[in-house]
Amino acid sequence: MKHSPNIQRFLTNWRDEMNSAALYDALAAAEVEPTRKEIFQQLAESERSHARIWLHRLDANGVTMPRFSFDFKTRLLRQLIRWFGPGFVINSVAAAEFADRNKYAGQPDAAELSGEERGHAAIVQAIASGPIDGPTIAEAEPWHNGVSSGNDLRAAVLGANDGLVSNFCLIMGVAGAGVAPHTVLLTGVAGLLAGAMSMALGEWLSVTNARELASSQIAKEAEELEQTPEAEKHELILIYRAKGLPKADAERIANSIMKDKTVALDALTREELGIDPKEMGGNPWRAATTSFVLFSLGALMPVLPFLLFNGWLAMGGSVVLSALALLLVGAVTSLFNGRTAGFSALRQLLTAGVCAAVTFGMGHVFGAALS
């Protein structure tokens, strides 16, 4: 049934708030740190109170209570929270809240909600950035570890996308040359292995170099802490003041931290160098293995049909399976680009499809020339 613009807006707002409440419920259920759990619970209740406002307006306009079901983003994020914990998705949640912080700015009848939505965005951004006050700075390893993994979702999606797009284009280019199906299959498998090993080696080198650099920086910081402790304390004070703490609070926290050199080095490493001493940039072998697996999964999609079929059936299967995978990858990228899942999926399919069409055409031209 078609609704008037106002009714449709009320429905959209109600669904948005219900999805947000469900997401914060999932974060609260998975969170182990009491303060953050309480914050997530309060955010969930606030979103439910917003939803009730729109539900009352729907009721006042004679619209019966609509049926609610989670949208794609909420379903995916809730599942990822259950599997990997809040830290895995908190950056994506923060980015989405930031993108939606002014969603009520153009709605005169929602002026009282606009400020609250901006407040929600600021709160989640603060959570994603980690704690900045008191002794928790030096005691928050689990949360810092969670935050450091907050970009894992983005990295996972991009890793799989690299394998998918590169091997899809490679296979289309070779197939365009008119070679035998077994040659296309061999090319696809070789492209999968070569690309996956290249990505894995690149990740290993990147993380190893980052760890070595972090070690040297921490050693230098420890030396400075021994030789010029007052200067290091002053640096901490300035850092905390730059983060918005009053001068008295910044000095009190810095004085407390500097009483223990181990705690002081930990705080300086995190705050001045931006390094988590427990992670040191990550595990190079884990990064390499993860990169290899994710790239391989993406690169496998256009290859699979050539393992099962021959001729144009294999070619068509490769295109269809790759297109479905591209739509899925595009939909998942909507978690951190602020766009809708449909728009992101279609954009991903079109851009990768154009690249594959170009390589197919070039393969056809060069294949004909060489033959």
C-alpha positions in Angstrom: 0.0 0.0 0.0 1.3 3.4 -1.0 1.6 5.9 1.9 1.8 9.7 1.9 5.4 11.2 2.1 5.0 11.9 5.8 3.8 8.4 6.7 6.6 6.9 4.6 9.1 9.1 6.5 7.7 8.0 9.8 8.0 4.4 8.8 11.6 4.8 7.6 12.6 6.6 10.8 10.9 3.9 12.9 12.7 1.1 11.1 16.0 2.9 11.4 15.6 3.4 15.1 14.6 -0.2 15.6 17.6 -1.5 13.7 19.9 0.7 15.7 18.3 -0.5 19.0 18.8 -4.1 17.9 22.4 -3.5 17.0 23.2 -1.9 20.4 21.4 -4.8 22.1 23.8 -7.1 20.4 26.8 -5.0 21.3 25.7 -4.9 25.0 25.1 -8.7 25.1 28.6 -9.4 23.7 30.5 -6.7 25.7 32.3 -8.0 28.8 33.5 -4.6 30.1 30.8 -3.3 32.5 31.0 0.4 31.7 30.8 -0.1 27.9 28.1 -2.7 28.4 26.0 -0.2 30.3 26.6 2.5 27.6 25.5 0.2 24.9 22.4 -0.7 26.9 21.6 3.0 27.4 22.1 3.7 23.7 19.7 0.8 22.8 17.0 2.1 25.1 17.5 5.6 23.7 17.0 4.3 20.2 13.9 2.4 21.3 12.5 5.6 22.8 13.1 7.3 19.4 11.3 4.5 17.7 8.3 4.9 20.1 8.0 8.5 19.0 7.6 7.5 15.4 5.3 4.7 16.3 3.0 7.1 18.1 2.9 9.4 15.1 2.0 6.5 12.9 -0.8 5.5 15.3 -2.0 9.1 15.3 -2.3 8.9 11.5 -4.3 5.7 11.6 -1.4 3.4 10.7 -1.4 0.1 12.5 1.8 -1.1 14.1 4.0 -2.3 11.2 5.9 -5.6 11.2 9.6 -5.2 11.9 12.4 -7.3 10.6 16.2 -6.5 10.7 17.7 -5.0 7.5 20.8 -6.5 5.8 23.3 -4.4 7.7 21.9 -5.1 11.1 21.6 -8.9 10.5 25.2 -9.0 9.3 26.7 -6.9 12.0 24.8 -8.8 14.8 26.2 -12.0 13.4 29.7 -10.7 13.3 29.4 -9.4 16.8 28.3 -12.9 18.0 31.3 -14.5 16.1 34.1 -12.0 16.8 32.9 -9.6 19.5 32.2 -5.9 19.6 35.7 -4.8 18.7 35.5 -6.4 15.3 32.7 -4.1 14.1 32.9 -1.0 16.4 34.7 1.1 13.8 32.0 0.3 11.3 29.3 1.1 13.8 31.0 4.4 14.6 31.3 5.3 10.9 27.6 4.6 10.4 26.6 6.7 13.4 28.7 9.5 12.2 27.2 9.3 8.7 23.7 9.4 10.2 24.3 12.1 12.8 22.4 14.7 10.9 19.6 12.5 9.5 17.0 14.5 11.4 18.4 17.9 10.6 16.0 18.5 7.7 13.0 17.2 9.6 11.3 20.1 11.6 9.2 17.7 13.6 12.3 15.8 14.8 14.3 18.7 16.1 14.4 17.2 19.6 16.0 14.0 18.2 18.7 15.7 16.1 20.9 16.6 19.0 20.6 13.2 20.6 21.6 11.5 17.4 24.7 13.7 17.2 25.4 12.8 20.8 25.1 9.1 20.0 27.7 9.5 17.1 30.1 11.2 19.5 29.7 8.5 22.2 30.4 5.7 19.8 33.3 7.5 18.2 34.8 7.9 21.7 34.3 4.2 22.4 35.9 3.2 19.2 38.9 5.5 20.0 39.4 3.7 23.4 39.6 5.1 26.9 41.6 8.2 27.7 41.1 8.8 31.4 42.5 7.4 34.6 44.4 4.2 35.3 42.3 2.4 32.6 44.7 3.8 30.0 47.3 1.3 31.1 44.9 -1.5 32.0 42.7 -1.6 28.9 44.6 -4.2 26.8 41.5 -6.3 26.0 39.6 -3.3 24.7 42.6 -1.9 22.9 43.1 -5.3 21.3 39.4 -5.2 20.3 39.8 -1.7 18.8 42.9 -2.7 16.9 40.8 -5.4 15.3 38.1 -2.9 14.4 39.5 -2.7 10.9 39.7 -6.4 10.4 36.2 -6.5 8.7 37.3 -3.9 6.2 40.6 -5.8 5.6 38.8 -9.1 5.2 36.4 -7.7 2.6 39.1 -5.9 0.6 41.3 -9.0 0.7 38.6 -11.2 -0.7 37.6 -8.5 -3.2 41.2 -8.3 -4.5 41.3 -12.0 -5.2 37.8 -12.0 -6.8 38.3 -9.0 -9.1 41.9 -9.8 -10.2 41.3 -13.4 -11.0 38.0 -12.7 -12.6 39.6 -10.2 -14.9 42.6 -12.6 -15.6 40.3 -15.4 -16.5 38.1 -13.2 -18.7 41.2 -11.9 -20.5 42.5 -15.4 -21.2 39.1 -16.7 -22.2 38.7 -13.8 -24.6 41.7 -15.0 -26.5 39.8 -18.2 -27.4 42.1 -20.7 -25.7 41.0 -24.1 -24.6 39.0 -24.4 -21.3 41.8 -26.4 -19.6 44.1 -23.5 -20.4 41.7 -21.0 -18.8 41.5 -23.3 -15.7 45.2 -23.6 -15.4 45.6 -19.8 -15.7 42.9 -19.3 -13.1 44.6 -21.7 -10.6 48.0 -20.2 -11.3 46.6 -16.7 -10.8 45.0 -17.7 -7.5 48.2 -19.2 -6.1 50.5 -16.5 -7.4 48.2 -13.7 -6.1 47.6 -15.3 -2.8 51.3 -16.0 -2.2 52.1 -12.4 -3.2 49.5 -11.0 -0.9 50.7 -13.2 2.0 54.3 -12.3 1.5 53.4 -8.6 1.3 51.4 -8.9 4.6 54.2 -10.8 6.3 56.8 -8.2 5.3 54.6 -5.3 6.2 53.7 -6.6 9.7 57.3 -7.8 10.4 58.7 -4.3 9.4 56.0 -2.7 11.6 57.0 -4.8 14.6 60.7 -4.1 14.1 60.0 -0.4 13.9 57.7 -0.5 16.9 60.3 -2.4 19.0 63.0 0.2 18.2 60.6 3.1 19.0 59.6 1.5 22.3 63.2 1.0 23.2 64.0 4.6 22.5 60.9 5.7 24.6 62.2 3.5 27.5 65.6 5.2 27.3 64.0 8.7 27.3 61.8 7.7 30.3 64.9 6.7 32.2 66.9 9.8 31.3 64.2 12.6 31.2 61.2 11.4 33.2 59.9 15.0 33.8 59.9 15.7 30.1 58.0 12.5 29.4 55.5 13.4 32.1 55.0 16.8 30.5 54.4 15.1 27.2 51.7 13.0 28.7 50.0 16.0 30.3 50.0 17.8 26.9 48.5 14.7 25.2 45.7 14.4 27.7 45.0 18.1 27.5 44.9 17.9 23.7 42.3 15.2 24.1 40.1 17.6 26.1 40.9 16.9 29.7 41.2 19.9 32.1 44.7 20.8 33.1 44.2 19.6 36.7 42.9 16.2 35.6 45.6 15.8 33.0 48.3 16.5 35.6 46.7 14.2 38.2 46.5 11.3 35.7 50.0 11.8 34.4 51.4 12.0 38.0 49.6 8.7 38.8 50.9 7.0 35.7 54.5 8.1 36.2 54.7 6.4 39.7 55.2 3.1 37.9 57.8 3.0 35.1 56.1 -0.1 33.5 52.7 1.6 33.5 54.3 4.9 32.3 56.1 3.1 29.4 52.8 1.4 28.4 50.9 4.7 28.5 53.6 6.6 26.5 53.8 3.8 24.0 50.0 4.0 23.4 49.5 7.7 23.7 52.7 9.1 22.1 53.6 6.4 19.7 50.2 5.1 18.9 51.4 1.5 19.4 49.7 -1.2 21.4 52.6 -2.9 23.1 50.7 -6.2 23.4 50.1 -6.3 19.6 53.2 -4.6 18.2 51.5 -4.2 14.8 50.1 -7.8 14.9 51.4 -11.3 14.2 53.1 -11.5 10.8 52.3 -15.2 10.3 48.6 -14.7 11.2 48.4 -11.8 8.9 50.1 -13.7 6.1 47.8 -16.7 6.6 44.7 -14.6 6.8 45.6 -12.7 3.6 46.4 -15.9 1.7 43.0 -17.5 2.7 40.9 -14.4 2.0 42.5 -13.7 -1.4 42.2 -17.4 -2.3 38.5 -17.5 -1.4 37.8 -14.5 -3.6 39.9 -15.8 -6.5 38.3 -19.2 -6.3 34.9 -17.9 -7.4 35.6 -17.4 -11.1 37.6 -20.6 -11.2 35.0 -23.0 -9.8 32.8 -23.3 -12.9 35.8 -24.3 -15.0 36.3 -27.2 -12.7 32.8 -28.4 -13.3 31.9 -27.5 -16.9 33.4 -26.9 -20.3 33.0 -24.3 -23.1 30.5 -21.5 -22.9 28.8 -23.2 -19.9 32.0 -22.8 -17.9 32.4 -19.2 -19.1 28.8 -18.3 -18.2 29.0 -20.0 -14.9 32.2 -18.1 -14.1 30.5 -14.8 -15.0 27.3 -15.6 -12.9 29.2 -16.9 -9.8 31.6 -13.9 -9.9 28.7 -11.5 -10.3 26.9 -12.9 -7.3 30.2 -12.7 -5.3 30.7 -9.1 -6.4 27.2 -8.2 -5.3 27.8 -9.8 -1.9 31.1 -8.0 -1.4 29.6 -4.7 -2.5 26.7 -5.2 0.0 29.1 -5.8 2.8 31.1 -2.7 2.0 28.0 -0.7 2.8 28.9 -1.3 6.4 31.7 1.2 6.3 30.9 3.5 3.3 27.6 5.0 4.5 25.8 3.9 1.4 22.9 1.5 1.1 23.6 -2.2 0.5 21.8 -2.1 -2.9 23.8 0.9 -4.1 27.1 -0.5 -3.0 26.4 -4.0 -4.4 25.4 -2.6 -7.8 28.4 -0.2 -8.0 30.7 -3.1 -7.2 29.2 -5.3 -9.9 29.3 -2.5 -12.5 32.8 -1.4 -11.9 34.3 -4.9 -11.8 32.1 -5.9 -14.7 33.5 -3.1 -16.8 37.1 -4.2 -15.9 36.4 -7.8 -16.8 34.8 -6.7 -20.1 37.8 -4.6 -21.0 40.2 -7.5 -20.3 38.0 -9.9 -22.3 38.1 -7.5 -25.2 41.8 -7.0 -25.0 42.3 -10.8 -24.7 40.2 -11.3 -27.8 42.2 -8.7 -29.8 45.6 -9.9 -28.8 44.5 -13.6 -29.2 43.4 -12.9 -32.7 46.6 -11.0 -33.5 48.8 -13.7 -32.1 47.0 -16.5 -33.9 
